[in-house]
Amino acid sequence: MAIGPDVTGLREADRAHLTMYVGGMGAKGANFYNRVVSEYGWAAEAEKVQDLYLAGHRAEAAAALPDDLLEATSLIGDAAYVRDRLQAFVEQGVTVLQVAPAGPQPLDDLRALAEIVHGL
């Protein structure tokens, strides 16, 4: 989660983190996160990221992570975008949200998120 106008830059900051989970959290065939990403519809991409990561090609693995996967699995954008995404979660019945701040000002992002949540 990160709140700010530089969506591309903020998502890129999260790329290495997500790449590690999809590519390196467990052995081939035993990575929960890789399996989840596959079930979300990115099976070929998840396999490629994992193969590259486990072969030691971390930069290439990160580059192979689809931008739309980063968007779908994060709350990164300006305040209006984050508010819209949270509202959609509420409408789908989400009652608990776990976030990990990914921006350069994590406390500011958490404060902004709290304000958005209280406004829903």
C-alpha positions in Angstrom: 0.0 0.0 0.0 1.2 3.4 -0.9 -0.6 6.6 -1.5 0.7 9.3 -3.9 0.6 10.6 -7.4 3.6 8.7 -8.7 1.7 5.4 -9.3 4.4 3.9 -11.6 7.2 4.7 -9.2 5.4 3.5 -6.2 4.4 0.2 -7.9 8.0 -0.3 -9.1 9.1 0.0 -5.5 6.8 -2.9 -4.7 8.0 -5.0 -7.6 11.0 -6.6 -5.9 8.9 -7.5 -2.9 6.2 -9.3 -4.9 8.8 -10.9 -7.1 10.5 -12.5 -4.1 7.1 -13.9 -2.9 6.0 -15.2 -6.4 9.5 -16.5 -7.3 11.4 -17.4 -4.2 9.1 -18.3 -1.3 9.5 -22.1 -1.4 10.8 -24.7 -3.7 9.3 -25.3 -7.2 5.9 -26.7 -6.7 5.8 -25.7 -3.0 5.3 -21.9 -3.2 1.9 -20.9 -1.9 2.2 -17.4 -3.4 3.1 -18.7 -6.8 0.1 -21.0 -6.7 -2.2 -18.1 -5.7 -0.9 -15.9 -8.5 -1.5 -18.8 -10.9 -5.0 -19.2 -9.7 -5.6 -15.5 -10.1 -4.9 -16.0 -13.9 -1.2 -15.4 -14.3 -0.1 -19.1 -14.3 2.4 -18.7 -17.2 3.8 -15.5 -15.8 4.1 -16.9 -12.3 6.0 -19.9 -13.6 8.4 -17.7 -15.6 9.0 -15.5 -12.6 9.7 -18.5 -10.4 12.0 -20.2 -12.9 14.1 -17.0 -13.3 14.2 -16.2 -9.6 15.3 -19.7 -8.6 17.9 -19.7 -11.3 19.4 -16.6 -9.7 18.1 -14.1 -12.3 16.3 -11.8 -9.9 16.3 -8.7 -12.1 14.8 -10.6 -15.0 12.3 -12.2 -12.7 11.2 -8.8 -11.5 10.9 -7.6 -15.1 8.7 -10.6 -16.0 6.2 -9.7 -13.3 3.2 -8.3 -15.1 2.2 -4.7 -14.4 -1.4 -5.6 -14.1 -0.6 -8.2 -11.4 1.1 -5.4 -9.4 -2.0 -3.3 -9.8 -4.4 -6.1 -8.9 -2.5 -7.1 -5.7 -1.8 -3.7 -4.2 -3.4 -0.5 -3.0 -1.1 1.9 -4.8 -2.3 5.1 -6.2 -3.6 8.5 -5.3 -6.1 8.9 -2.5 -9.1 8.8 -4.8 -7.9 5.5 -6.4 -7.3 3.9 -3.0 -10.7 5.1 -1.7 -12.4 3.6 -4.8 -10.6 0.3 -4.4 -11.4 0.1 -0.7 -15.1 0.9 -1.4 -15.1 -2.0 -3.9 -13.7 -4.3 -1.2 -16.3 -3.2 1.3 -19.1 -3.8 -1.3 -17.7 -7.4 -1.8 -17.9 -8.0 2.0 -14.2 -7.5 3.0 -14.1 -6.7 6.7 -10.3 -7.1 7.4 -7.5 -5.6 5.4 -3.8 -6.3 6.0 -1.4 -3.8 4.4 2.3 -3.4 4.2 3.4 0.2 3.5 5.5 0.3 0.4 6.0 4.0 -0.2 8.9 6.2 1.0 6.7 7.7 3.8 5.0 4.7 5.4 3.6 6.5 8.4 2.1 9.2 6.2 0.6 6.5 4.0 -0.9 4.7 7.1 -2.4 8.0 8.4 -3.9 8.8 4.9 -5.3 5.2 4.7 -6.9 5.6 8.2 -8.5 8.9 7.0 -9.8 7.2 3.9 -11.2 4.2 5.8 -12.9 6.5 8.3 -14.6 8.3 5.4 -16.1 5.2 3.9 
